Each structure stands twice: as structure tokens, then as C-alpha cells.
Amino acid sequence: MTNILDDYALVSPLRYRNNWLKIAIVMFGVLVGVSSQSFIPPFAIALCMSFATVHFGKTSFKFYLTLLSAPAVFVLLSVVIIAFFFGSGNELLGFDIFSYHLGVNTGGLEMALLVFSRTLGGMSCLFFLSLTTPMVELFSVLKATRLPDSFIEISMMMYRYIFVFLEVAWGIKYAQTVRLGYKDWRTSLTSLAMLSTTLFIRSWEQGEKIFISMSARCYDGKLIFFEEKRPIRANELVLTCTYFAVVLALWYLTRFYSIF
Amino acid sequence: MHIFEGFLPSPWWQLWFVFSIPIIFFGMYRLNKLVSEKRELLPLLAVAGAFIFVLSSLKMPSVTGSSSHPTGTGMAAILFGPAVTAVLSTIVLLYQAIFIAHGGLTTLGANVASMGIIGPVFAYVIYKAGMKANINFYVVVFLATAFADWATYVVTATQLALAFPAEVGGVAASLKAFLLIFATTQVPLAIMEGALTALIFKYVIQVKSDALVELKVITESALNKIKGAGQ
């Protein structure tokens, strides 16, 4: 099953840094990465964010690499399609399949490289956020967005119940597996359907129970959390500003740069 | 099918946000109204969202060997209607981007459009039409979920093709390429998810059919008919 990165974020030393600073860093990386015209700034962002996650955030490097390879299938497939179908210029590589000519040209290759680097940069920014900031810390940010209360309440309760249900799902799945519930394709389907049904019924009953128990504790549609104040430190600010400046400079310098 | 962070270039990711945001806000408005009328719905919707998240993180047995996950949004649309599903899937997609790094922040608009809005709308319309036409309940559920997945897959391919049109043949040519390549995983996946959802509904009807009546998924008389046929 999936790795919930929140578990890693809870023990990260960067957890106790200012949330707004971290979000600013991530949003900056994502936006500059997606708007850059050359593959260099996104790669630089990826490098910096990976360094920050592994070095400052104390994530194991091996684990980080396995995480980065997760979206690889989708990204590589799509990048290959882009390389073959997009762009113009000199043809670099070409072959015929069933009298249909396929070729990669310089424009396509450059576009594919750009998209690949953007995805890498964006993913490393997201991983930085998910590996250093547990969702609990982000609720205060969510509250500051002034979205409707019901929306925020639902997201917070949903967060809590994701872990409850994941545990239930894991337990059932193990129990089914040791009873050969996943021995072949047909039994897997039945087992999975049973698991999901139990989960649905469990969640339904839990929903009814939690309403009663919360009403008994005077729930009026608003959960209130304690928010810790974490001022931004001077060295963090300096480091962040240097990072912003370097990336922006790279972005400016490589505006018209192309490898071909 | 998630589009990953940074994949959509500049005019496109903003455009998909422009498409999704009004619908999400409409969904929030509906949700607010529902919750203020019936306050006990709030925790229920929260656990429903958590259920969708967990369902979408379960691995499905797959024919092609690649790992595939159910989206769960077709089922949510049948249970809660498309407006509420749009809001729930927005939260789920946001959590997926932050927890398990599936999807992304700039591509959130595009992902919500394909998985949270268009797919569920297809599921809902097919489900309602099928129930009205008096087709077998499980067949309708199967069709609704499978077509929701296919709609999602076609929309995702279109989003990618619009952003990256081919030099020869334009959008149509690259759409064909994206559709063909993703078909290998998406076509069997949709059939699997349809079968899985139909099976889930079968068990739910056996064990806790009053929940479905309460959610107005199915009327009492239709339920009795299904139960009668099963015995």
C-alpha cells in the first residue's frame, strides 16, 4: 500500500519551522518551475529542494530516491509521446513502423526535456512540503484562507479518519492475505470488494457515532486548534532569499537559452 | 489518472483552474446548505471523503501487471451526487498531492476537472438514466463507474493533447497518441473498477441497505425488487 508521507513529516526537524515560510518556498519553486522556458531553473530547483529535504529535513537519501521514482511511469510515457509528436527542427532519430514514420526532432526533444525537468522540480517541491510539514500544521494555513467553515471542518475530520480507515484496511487485508484471499485474480476481486464494503459500513457507522459523541461535547460546527507561533529566524530568511535570488537569476539568464 | 506537478505548461494549468473553481465553489455552496439543514451530515461526509481516499490507495488486481488503483469517484457520485463529490474529490486530490505525492498543486485544477467533475457527472447521469430505464441495478452501477473512469481517461488525454499538440496533425494526432498509450492501463482498469463497485454495492445491499435508502441512492421499492430477485 501507499507510503503516507505524513508519518515522516511528523519526525522531521523542519517541522518546527514557520509554516508560511515553507509554503512560500514551495509555491515559489512550483510557479517558477512551471513558467520557466528552459530546463535549467527547474533542475536547479529540484537540486536545492532535494538537498533541503535530505540534508535539513534528515530524510534518508535512499528513501527519497524511491519516492521520486514513483511517478516515473506516467512521466516517462508522456515525455516519450511528447518527444515523438511535438516540435519541429532537424530530425535526430527516426524509424518506420508499419509504413508509418516516427521521428524525434530537436524541438520535440527539447520540449520533452523541459517537461521532464518541470515535473522533477515540481515533485521535489511537493516532497519537500510533504516530508517536512505534517497536515496538522497546515490546518492553521487552511483556516486563514477563509474558505467556508464546513469545507475546512470536513477536511480536518477527513484527515483524522484517513488514518483510522487505513489501519482498518491494512488489518483486513493482512487477514485476507493469510487466508489466501489474494491467491488469484478472481478471489482478489471478491476479497477487495468485501474489504471495501466493510470499510464503507465501518465508515458509515463511525460517522453516526462521531456525530453523537461530538454533539455530546458541545460541537457547534467549529473545531478549534492550538496554534504555536514560530517566528522566522534570520538565518532561515537569508538562506531563503539567497535561494530565491539564485533561481530568479537563473530564470532570467536562461530565458532564451536552447541546447540546439 | 493523475497529471503530475509541472506537467501542464503555462496557459493550460490556469485555464483548468478557471474551469474547476466555479464548480468547486458551487459544490461548496451546496454542501454548506446541506450541512446547515442537516448537521449530522458533516461527519458523515468527512468519513465518506476518508473512505474515498483509502479506497483509491488500495491496489487492484490488474490484468496488464501494472499497478492500478480505483478512483472511487464514480462510487462517490452515485452515493452523494456530483456537486458534493466535486468538493470531496478536491480535498482528496489535495491530500493525495501532499501525502503521497500523487498529482500536484498547479495541476490540481486539471485533475479536479477530470477526476472530480467530469467523471462523476458521467457516472451520475448514467446511473440516473439507467435506473429510470429500469435496467438491472448492478449493471447500471457497473456501467456508471466504468464510463466515469473512461470519461476521466479521455479528459486527461485531451488535457495533455491540448497542452502538447503534435507538429503534424495538431491536437487530434497527439490526442490519438495519448489515448492509445494510456488505453493499455485505463481500459482494463475501468472494467475492474466497475466490477468492484458493483460487487461493493451487492454486499452493501445485503448488509446495510438502509444506508442507501437514506442517501436516496435507491428507493425502497427498487431495493425490495433487488432483494426479492436475489432470494
Contacts between the chains, C-beta under 8 A, distances in Angstrom:
chain1	res1	chain2	res2	distance
A	1	B	57	6.1
A	1	B	58	7.1
A	1	B	59	7.0
A	2	B	57	4.5
A	2	B	99	8.0
A	2	B	100	4.8
A	3	B	100	6.5
A	4	B	99	5.4
A	4	B	100	6.7
A	5	B	98	7.7
A	5	B	99	5.4
A	5	B	100	6.4
A	5	B	101	6.8
A	6	B	99	5.6
A	26	B	105	7.9
A	27	B	105	7.7
A	30	B	5	6.7
A	30	B	6	7.3
A	30	B	104	7.6
A	30	B	105	5.5
A	30	B	106	5.7
A	31	B	106	7.5
A	33	B	6	5.4
A	34	B	6	5.4
A	34	B	8	7.7
A	34	B	9	7.1
A	34	B	10	6.6
A	34	B	13	6.7
A	34	B	106	5.2
A	35	B	10	5.7
A	42	B	6	6.9
A	67	B	101	6.7
A	70	B	101	6.6
A	70	B	102	8.0
A	71	B	4	4.8
A	71	B	101	7.1
A	71	B	102	7.6
A	73	B	66	7.2
A	74	B	1	7.6
A	74	B	2	7.3
A	74	B	4	6.2
A	75	B	4	5.9
A	75	B	7	7.4
A	77	B	181	5.9
A	77	B	182	7.6
A	78	B	7	7.0
A	78	B	160	6.3
A	78	B	178	7.4
A	81	B	160	8.0
A	81	B	164	7.7
A	81	B	174	7.1
A	81	B	177	5.1
A	81	B	178	6.1
A	81	B	181	6.2
A	82	B	164	5.1
A	84	B	177	7.4
A	85	B	164	7.3
A	85	B	166	3.8
A	85	B	167	7.0
A	85	B	168	7.9
A	85	B	173	6.4
A	85	B	174	4.8
A	85	B	177	5.6
A	86	B	164	5.3
A	86	B	165	7.5
A	86	B	166	6.3
A	86	B	167	6.4
A	86	B	174	7.2
A	87	B	167	5.9
A	88	B	167	5.2
A	105	B	167	7.8
A	107	B	167	7.3
A	108	B	167	7.5
A	111	B	164	7.2
A	115	B	6	7.5
A	115	B	7	6.3
A	115	B	9	7.7
A	115	B	164	7.8
A	118	B	6	3.5
A	118	B	7	7.0
A	118	B	9	7.9
A	119	B	4	5.2
A	119	B	5	6.2
A	119	B	6	4.4
A	119	B	7	5.4
A	120	B	6	7.5
A	121	B	6	5.9
A	122	B	4	7.2
A	122	B	5	3.1
A	122	B	6	3.2
A	122	B	7	7.9
A	122	B	104	5.6
A	122	B	105	7.7
A	122	B	106	6.9
A	123	B	4	6.5
A	123	B	5	5.3
A	123	B	6	7.2
A	123	B	101	6.3
A	123	B	104	7.4
A	125	B	5	7.3
A	126	B	5	5.6
A	126	B	97	6.2
A	126	B	98	7.2
A	126	B	101	5.3
A	126	B	104	6.2
A	126	B	105	6.9
A	127	B	101	5.8
A	129	B	98	6.4
A	130	B	98	5.1
A	130	B	99	6.2
A	130	B	100	8.0
A	130	B	101	6.1
A	135	B	95	7.5
A	135	B	98	6.9
A	135	B	99	7.5
A	138	B	98	7.6
A	147	B	28	7.3
A	148	B	28	5.2
A	148	B	31	7.6
A	148	B	32	5.3
A	150	B	28	7.5
A	150	B	31	5.7
A	150	B	32	5.1
A	150	B	35	4.6
A	150	B	36	7.9
A	150	B	42	6.4
A	151	B	28	5.4
A	151	B	31	6.9
A	151	B	32	8.0
A	151	B	87	6.6
A	151	B	91	7.7
A	153	B	42	6.1
A	153	B	46	7.4
A	154	B	31	7.6
A	154	B	42	6.5
A	154	B	45	5.5
A	154	B	46	4.8
A	154	B	49	6.4
A	154	B	87	7.7
A	154	B	88	7.7
A	154	B	91	6.8
A	155	B	49	7.9
A	155	B	91	4.9
A	155	B	94	7.9
A	155	B	95	8.0
A	156	B	46	7.9
A	157	B	42	7.6
A	157	B	43	6.1
A	157	B	46	3.4
A	157	B	47	7.5
A	157	B	50	7.9
A	158	B	46	4.6
A	158	B	47	7.6
A	158	B	49	4.0
A	158	B	50	4.9
A	158	B	53	7.2
A	158	B	91	6.0
A	158	B	92	7.9
A	158	B	95	7.6
A	159	B	50	7.9
A	159	B	95	7.1
A	160	B	46	8.0
A	160	B	50	7.9
A	161	B	46	6.2
A	161	B	47	5.1
A	161	B	49	7.9
A	161	B	50	3.6
A	162	B	50	4.7
A	162	B	53	5.1
A	162	B	54	6.5
A	162	B	95	7.1
A	164	B	50	7.4
A	165	B	47	7.8
A	165	B	50	5.3
A	165	B	51	6.4
A	165	B	53	7.9
A	165	B	54	4.4
A	166	B	54	5.6
A	166	B	57	7.4
A	169	B	54	5.4
A	169	B	58	6.6
A	173	B	58	7.9
A	182	B	61	7.5
A	185	B	61	5.2
A	185	B	63	7.7
A	188	B	61	3.9
A	189	B	61	6.1
A	189	B	192	7.4
A	189	B	195	6.5
A	189	B	196	6.5
A	189	B	199	7.0
A	190	B	199	7.0
A	192	B	58	6.7
A	192	B	60	6.6
A	192	B	61	7.2
A	192	B	196	6.1
A	193	B	196	5.6
A	193	B	199	3.4
A	193	B	200	5.3
A	193	B	202	7.7
A	193	B	203	6.4
A	194	B	203	6.4
A	195	B	58	7.3
A	196	B	55	5.9
A	196	B	58	7.4
A	196	B	196	7.0
A	196	B	200	4.9
A	197	B	199	8.0
A	197	B	200	5.1
A	197	B	203	3.7
A	197	B	204	5.6
A	197	B	207	7.0
A	199	B	51	6.1
A	199	B	54	6.4
A	199	B	55	7.1
A	200	B	51	6.1
A	200	B	200	6.7
A	200	B	204	6.1
A	201	B	204	7.0
A	201	B	207	6.0
A	201	B	208	5.1
A	201	B	211	7.6
A	203	B	47	4.1
A	203	B	48	6.7
A	203	B	50	6.7
A	203	B	51	4.6
A	204	B	44	7.3
A	204	B	47	7.3
A	204	B	208	6.7
A	204	B	211	5.2
A	206	B	47	5.5
A	207	B	43	4.9
A	207	B	44	3.8
A	207	B	46	7.3
A	207	B	47	4.2
A	207	B	48	7.4
A	208	B	40	7.5
A	208	B	44	7.4
A	210	B	43	4.6
A	210	B	47	7.5
A	211	B	39	7.7
A	211	B	40	4.6
A	211	B	42	7.6
A	211	B	43	4.7
A	211	B	44	7.3
A	214	B	43	6.9
A	221	B	35	7.8
A	221	B	39	6.9
A	221	B	42	7.2
